[in-house]
Amino acid sequence: MAFAGGVLLLVFAVGAAAQDTRHWQPLATDGVHDPANPAVKKLQAPSEALSKLPAGTSGDLVDWGAALQKALIAPRASANPKSSTEAEVLDSDILLNLKGSTPPVRFSHGEHTRWLDCSNCHPQLFKMKSGASQISKLRMHDGAQCGVCHGAVAFPLTDCKRCHNQPWPSAPTPSRKLKLGQ
């Protein structure tokens, strides 16, 4: 701060990058990888790989949606590395958990199909008929349904408000197709 001719001037450092305070455990001490396995030394350290990506607030501390939007990553459309499938973005939302005690979930097909082709989830994980999949938090925590990715390679299921963040529905928004799920 400085005074100049009776006027208060505030001086800011412009363009200085905020210090990244995220911390990742080294693979040899993360409790997941076997430190005796020689392959651990060949893997890229999480701090080296993830620190260059936008910060997130949970899980691996990366905002993967922002990383995709900024073209910092280019995910495959299929979990099968031999697949040549191209992902077709489906701009359609579904409201889920309309009968539960927690706020509803707006499942965005667009957010998910920017990452993966529909065949990664349908019909194996989710049936194509509304209410037929019996979506369950217990199943998710057992690694089924949403838990196939969330908690493994996507933000964790413990960050409830990431999904359960919708007001109770009154009317669909005119700009997006909206289907009511279970």
N, C-alpha and C positions, 0 to 999 in steps of 0.2 A: 504494500500500500504506500502511496505517496501523495502529498498535497502539492498542487501546482496552481498558483494564483487563486487560492481559496476553493479549488475544485478537488474533490477526492478522486484519485485515480486508482483503479484496481488493475494490477498487472497479472496476467495469466500466462502460463507456459502453453503456447499453442502448438499442437502437433505432437506433443509428448505422449507416447503410448503408455497406457495404464499398465502397471506391473501385474503380471499374471501370478496370482497367488494359489493357483491350483496345484495339487500335489498328487502324484501317482506313485504307488509302491513299485519298487523294482520287481521284475518277474520272479527273481530267485527268492524273494521274501514276501510275496503277495498271498501266500497260503493256498494258492490254486495250482501253481506250476511246481514241478518237482525240481528243486535246486540241484539235485545230483544228475539230472538229465543234461547231457552235453548240448542238446538242442536249445535249451533256454538261453545259452550264450549267443546263439545265432539269430534269435528273435529281436525285432526292433523294440527298444525300451518304450513303454507307454508315454513317458514324458517327452520323448523325442517325436513320437508320432502324433500325439494328441494336443500338445501345447500350441501347435500352429493353427488349430481349428477354433471356431468361436466357442466361447465359454457357455456351459450349461449349468444348471443348478443342482442336478442330481445324477446318480449313477456314475458314469465315467466322466462327468463334468464337461461334456461336449454337447453343444446345440447342433445336432445332426441336421435338423431342418434348415437352419441358417447356413450350414456348410454346403448343403445341396443347392440352396438358393444362390449362393455366391460362387457356385461351380468349383468349389474346392475339392469336391469328391464326385465320382461318377460311378454309382453303384450298378451292379448287374441287375437285370430284370428278373433273373431266376436264381434260386439258391443252388441250382445245378450248374456247375461251372462249364459243362459241355453244351448247355442250352444256348441257342441263338435267338431266343425269344426277345422281342422288343416290348417294353412296357407301354401300354396304352393308358394314358391318364384318364380316369373316370371321375368327372366332376359331379359327384353325388354324395349326399350326406344321409346318415341314418341316425335317428335318435334312439338310444338304448337305455335300459334301466328306468322305464317309465313307471314301474310298479314298486321300485325299491325305496329304501329309506334314505339313500344318498342321492345327491343331485343327478339328473340325467347325464348321459354321455352323448356327445355328438361325434359319431364315428365318421371321419372324413375319408371317403374313398380316394379323393384327390391326393391327400397327404401320403397315403399308403401306396397308391399306384405310381407315384413318382419314383418310388423305390423298387417295387416288385410287381410282376405280372399277376393278374387275378388268380391264375392257376396255383400260386403258392399257398393260397388260403382256401379256395373253392374247388371242389366240394369237400376236401379232406377235413379242414378245420371248421368250416362254417357252411351249412347248407344254404342254398339259394332262396329258401322260403322263409319269410318273416316269422320269427318265433320258433322255428324248427330246430335251432342249434342249442337251445337251453343254455345260454351263456351263463357261466358261473365263476365267481371270484375264486372259489375253491379249486376248480379245474385250472384256472389260470395260474394259481400258485403252485399247482402240480406240474406246470410246464405245458399245459394244453391250451388250446384256443389262443387268446392274446399272449399268454405266457410262453408260447413258442419263441417269440422274439423279445417281448418286454420282460426285462429281468435277465436276458441273455445278451442280446446285441442291440437292444433299444432301451429307452429309459425304464427304470424299475417300476414294478407294480406298487411299490410302497409310496410313490409320489402320487397319491390319490387324486389331488386337485388338477393334475395334468389332463385327466380324462373327465372326472366328475366335476364339471365346471359350467354346466348349462342351467339356465332357469327352466322351470317347468313350462312346457310348450303351450302356446296359445294359438299361434298360426304359423305355417311355414313361411320362410322368407321368400319373396318373389324372385330373387336373383339366383337361387340355387334350387335344384331338385331336392326334395326332402321326403324321406320315407320314414314312417314310424315303425320301429322294431319292437322287440319285446319290452 
